[in-house]
Amino acid sequence: MTNFKFLYSGLLLVIGLFFITEWSTDAEYFRSSKLFKLLPSKDISPLFDPMRESRLGDGCLLVYLDVGANIGVHTRFLFEPEKYPNVKHIHDIFNNNFGNTRNKRDICSFGFEPNPAHIERHKQLEQHYKNMGWRYKHIHAGASDHDGNLTFWHRGDGNKNEWGFGMVKVHGTDTPEVVPLLRLSQWIKHHISERKLPQSVHGEYDETTLKEGRVVMKMDIEG
């Protein structure tokens, strides 16, 4: 009987170690499972990463991703709609996804634009919105399926905010510019999908939005 007890205890120990190992190695799988998605991220994430680093999307209930932002006009459509009454179709998209009773302090906008010619303008927009209590962040990088660098070409169309800035050399007078790339899917997963939602909000939202947040993406890129 004594030998049986030791055998039984040893078996339980082996099983316990097995499940601890499986839990550790499969934590990422669990995070992406349906069960995890049903539970509030603020209650679950500490179980996996007690030393969690901050995300750019932390505290953002509503997220707008402007991929291919140029000079940031679409972010201005979102934060300053009264100045752009002629883009009703865009206002409708924001209203349908973020709601008519949203508050701008609950929104975070991220503008992905690799053209260095627009960096200063985006910095000014960031500061202006920060002074207003709004959150905008310029990401100086091109969206890609990998991290790295790529040569783009200036067309000399500064009078049109360099809409022609792209990967293909068209004219002999085009000038090269090496720009950074980021893996967009990984960035979204890390900074947006894994963000911590705010504990309190300023606008009025339905229960699903409060529980899960909302994300809208616009893409105007090459490739």
N, C-alpha and C positions, 0 to 999 in steps of 0.2 A: 504493500500500500504506500509506504514511504517513497519507494522508487517511482511509483506512478505519479505521486504528487510532484516530485522533482521534474519528471518528464512533462507533466501537464504545465507546470510553471514555466519551464524552458520553452515550450511550444508557444505559450502566450507571449513571452518576451520576444521571440522571433517574429511572431505575427505583428506585435506592436511596433517593432523596429521597421518592419516592411511597410506598414501603413504610414509611419512617420516619414520614411524615405520617399514613398510615393507622393505624399502630401507636399513635400518640399519640391520635388522635381516637377510635379504637375500643377503647381500653384498658378502658373501662367495659363494653363488650360482651363482651370477653374474660373479664373478671372474672365475668360472669354465665353464661358458657358451660359446657357439660358438662365440658370439659377442665379448666377452673379448679376446678370442684367436686371433681374427682378428685385434686387436688393439695393438700397441706397448706397452709393459709392462711399459716402462719408462714414458709413458704419462698417464697411468691409475692408477698405484699403489698409487700415492700420494693422490688420491681421497678417498682411503680406509684407509690408514695408514700414516698420515703425520709424525709420529714419528718412521718410519720404521727402524727396526734393520738391520744391514748388514747381508748378506748371504755369505757363503764361495764361492759361485759361481759368486758373483758380478764381472763384468768386464770380464767374460769368454765367448768368442764366441763359442769355441769348447770345449766340455767336454768329458773326458774319465773316466768311472767308472770301476775300476778294483776290482771286488768283489771276494775276495779270492786271495789276491795279493801275498801271500807268501813273497818272498824277493824283489818283485817289478820289476821282469824281463820284464813283458809286458809293463810297463811304459817306460822302457829303449828301448823296441822295437819302441815305439812311438817317443821318443825324440832323440834316438841315433840309427837310423835304419842302418847307415853305419857299425855299429859294429856287426850287426846280419843279414848278407846277405842270410842266409839259411832259413829264415822264411818268404818267399815271400807271402804266403797265408795271413799272418797277415798284412804285409805291404799293400797288396791289399785291405784289409778291411778298413784300415785307409785312404788310397788314395781314395777309392770309397765314403767314408762318409765325410771326411774332405777336400778332394781335393788335387791335386798335387801342387797347388800354395799357400798352407797354410804357415803360419809363426808360429814357435814354441812359440812365445810370445803371440799368440792368444789362446793357448791351456791351459787348466787346467786339471790335472789328479788327481784323488782321489783313493788311494789304501786302501781298507778295509781288514785288516788283524788282527785277534784277538790274534795271537801267540805272547806273550811277548818276546820270544827269538829273534824276528826280529825287535823290536822297535828301537834299536840303529842303525841298518842298514838303516832303513827308515829315521831316523833323518839325517843321513849322506847324503842320497840321496836328501832329502828336501833341505839341505843347499847347496849341490853342484849345484842343479838346480837353486836355488835362485841366486847363484853367476853368473849363466849363463843368468839370466833374464827370467827363465822359472818357471812355477807354478806347484808344486806337493805338495799334502797334504796327509799324512798318517792318516787314521782313525783307531785307535786301538779299534776295536769292530767287533763282528761277525754280519753278516746280518741275520735278523729275521723278523717275523711278529709282534713282540712286543719288548718293551724295557725290559731289565732285565739282568740276568746272567745265565751262563751255565757252567757245568764242561766239559772240554776237557781233552784229554790224550796225554801226550808226549810218543812217541814210542822209544825214544833213537836213532833215525835215524838222528842225527845232521849232519852226513856226506852227507846226501841228502837234507839238508835244511829243515828237519822235514816235509817232504811231508805227512807223516802219521799222523800228528797232527789232531785229530778228536774227535768226540763225543763218540765213542765206545772203550771200553777197550778190547784190543786184547790179550795182554800178561800179565803175572803176574808181570812183571817188569815195566809195564807202570805206569807213575806217573801223578796224577791229577793236573789240573790247572783251576781255576775258571776265566772265561773271561767275559767281558761285551758284551751285545747284544744291538743292536739298531733296531728300526723299519725302515727298509730300505725304504719302500714306503713313509713314512712321511718325512724322511731325504731328499729324492730326491725332493719331492714336495716343501719343505721349502727352501732348499739350491740351487736347480738346476732349477726347473720349475719356481720359483718365483725370480730368479736372475735378476739383471739388466745387460743387454747387454752393451758392450763397446760403447762409442761414436765414437771411431776411431779404426781402425785395422791396422795390419802390412802386412798381406798377401792380396791376391786377391781372392774374393769369389763371388758367384752368389747372386742375389738379395734375394732369399729365405733364404739363410744362413745368410746373413747380418741382415735380419728382424727377424728371428726366432732362429738362432743359430743351433748348431748340438750337439747331445749327442750319444755316443757309450758306450755300457756296455758289459763287459765280466764277466761271472760268473763261478767260479769253487769252489763250496761250497757243504756242506753236507745238507741233509734234503729234 
